[in-house]
Amino acid sequence: MDCNRLQFPQCFWGVAGPSFTLDAVPAANEVDPYKILGVTKSASQAEIKKVYKRLVREWHPDKNKNEGAEDMFIKITKSYEILSNEEKRTNYDRYGQTDDTQPYGHGHYGHRHDHFYFDESFFHFPFNNKGNREFADSKYALHFNQYVNDVVPDSYKRPYLIKITSDWCFSCIHIEPVWKEVVLELEALGVGIGVVDVGYERRLANHLGAHRTPSILGVINGKVTFFHYAVVKEHLRQFVEDLLPQRLVDKVTDRNDFQFLNSWHEQNKPHVLLFDQVPVVPLLYKLTAFAYKDYVQFGYVDQGLSETANLLKQFNINTYAPTMLVFKESTDKPADIIQAKGMKKQIIDEFITNNKFLLVPRLVNQKLFDELCPVKQFHRRRKYCVLLITGDEESYTIGNQAFLTFASTNTLEVVRFAYVYQRLQQSLCDILLKTKDTYGRSVFILERRNPAGKVLYKEVAGGWNGTDEDKQRLLDELERLQKDPSILNYDAMLPELNNEFASMFLIRWIYTAYDYISEILDDILHNNWREMMPLLSLIFSALFILFGTVVVQAFSDSSEDGKSKPKAKEGTKAANGSPGSSSTSSRPPKKNFVEVTELTDITYTSNLVKLRPGHMNVVLVLTDATKNVLLSKFAKEVYSFTGSLTLHFSFLNMDKHSAWMETLLEFAQDAMQIDTEEDDCDRHKIDYTGYVLALNGHKKYLCLFKPVYTGEEGGSSEEEGPGGATGGGKRSRSGSRDDHPPRRSTPRSRSTATLQIHHKLDRLGLWMERLMEGTLPRYYIPGWPGLDKITGPK
């Protein structure tokens, strides 16, 4: 052995044979990440990240047009992947490799500090060596556009098994033998295979959600599922089998064979039975069932069960080889049969392709119509479709069966037979029948001219009742058609067919939600936190916003309640019992209406006597005759103050409680200041309608508003000062009485009285502002008179 060929720094011969010491193992690699990034081995993560960002901007292929910019950019990215991960960095510093799952000193490869044990394969690492990738990289390599345009659509017919790898991935080398063996087996069964190199297809790897190498994933129906178990042949095979839907193949026995075969009419599909001796359904058969799930219903018969003995005898099955039977409209006799010991995928595909339609299928969607009656191509022979328009009622059964019998005797390859239910495909039938009133059995011969829906057609005269005359007329028309295609003398534009088997929106939504939840649970159970970080961030952000909104709302409500309560030591205005301030009155209303309750013996205690400290009840005095007018005006005047949490609004009916007002004023300490110029007789005759009382139940005082009329033309508003609004001036009181003439019975006087009552509350808004400011005079009383004890006659 020539030591010079090994290119190690030191080489000597030991007693037991050649031995080698390693002073700088990383020198054996083609790329040194420290040299690429230009940092020392003692550099911190912050320094490495800073240098990486600078080099990426400098060598990005979109900005740097030099010839080697792209290769340099890849080297920079790979170097940063190694040095930014502490585990990979430690492995590289110690062993010169970047394996993040199995250190070089473990497993198959031995390591000692003074000697290096190796085998020949150690010197043949496939890093950056395309020539050594004779198996997977070249044949199965996937690109982003190829995945989106080819793999995803094809995954609705067969599952795909994809490996994520990279040049600097040591674990990828470890799983390569198993991967190669599995690929050879599964590809022969019909499974799609793909390999994604992260170094060259980073965009596709991110799209798939693969953030580590090696990774193995499956794609079916456009959905990506990751493989999370040990990479052995049995696990990978089971992984592919688990990707497939559960109810692809029905287990058929003597108990359910008739139900299975007789469902051809409902499902509008042929039914295939596979007879075999293994207790589980073979993977090849499941993959075939998935590929043709839109055309054929599959069933499996286990020949080793005693419950299948009658089926074996009925169809004379040879138990020494797998047998496949296809049934169409007849459940007693198979339409075709195949039997072979080595059942290969190509044989099965050809067998199913030749029998994937019924003899007379029902047109249930546009896809089936396109395949049964293809558009005429210039380089192909003309193809015709004989279409029966019928119904699904029992009265149509005889005619439909006669049409099936006629179609079964057809020997023309260019003619296909089909039927539609007029009730389910009304738009198509209306165009062919040319009238919406026609509802019966009719036969049409069609030739499709373009994909847009144009057809040439001819209706067979006499309709269709299934008689021998009907069959003869149809046979004559088909013979004439072979000689002269021009007999199709009508043309029309057919609409797209309804999809009769389309699931309801709710069912589709449930299935979609189930798949999404399953995917999330799978990610939570298996994927690392880096992959789950975007989803977790979204969830916690939503919870934080929801929680923050609730907390802020709760604190804002409590702060408003706290502001409404008087403090322990109030200021001058608070000591006088002011219910709020000017800022309180400026608070916008919370409702679009004013809530006014009637002050009765039931609500008297809660609305006045036991009113909370700092709160006031604004009470309007009215009668039954003035109730509607005054309440409407009262609501308009006080609406802007309903935003205050310290004000409550009520009304007192004088017809029910006429003596309460007089008793209340008698209790007031300054009652004589209110009516100093009136004797006792006159005071009992005062009309309190339109008076407003602001009652502080806790501190036992009231503020009084006396009505002021300002609504007459020529008005008296200039004569009335603000004293009328505050309840402190004689001039306003006298003016109010003088401006209100006695009521008369004439309509004019009644209308005038209504207007005068309406205008009694014209100055209430100004009075409310002064009430909120705390500048109104207050009349204290020793106690609130009981409302139930002072109820006067009506």
Summary of the structure (lengths in Angstrom):
residues: 794
radius of gyration: 47.1
end to end distance: 129.9
largest distance: 140.1
contacts: 2187
relative contact order: 0.04
helix: 43%
strand: 15%
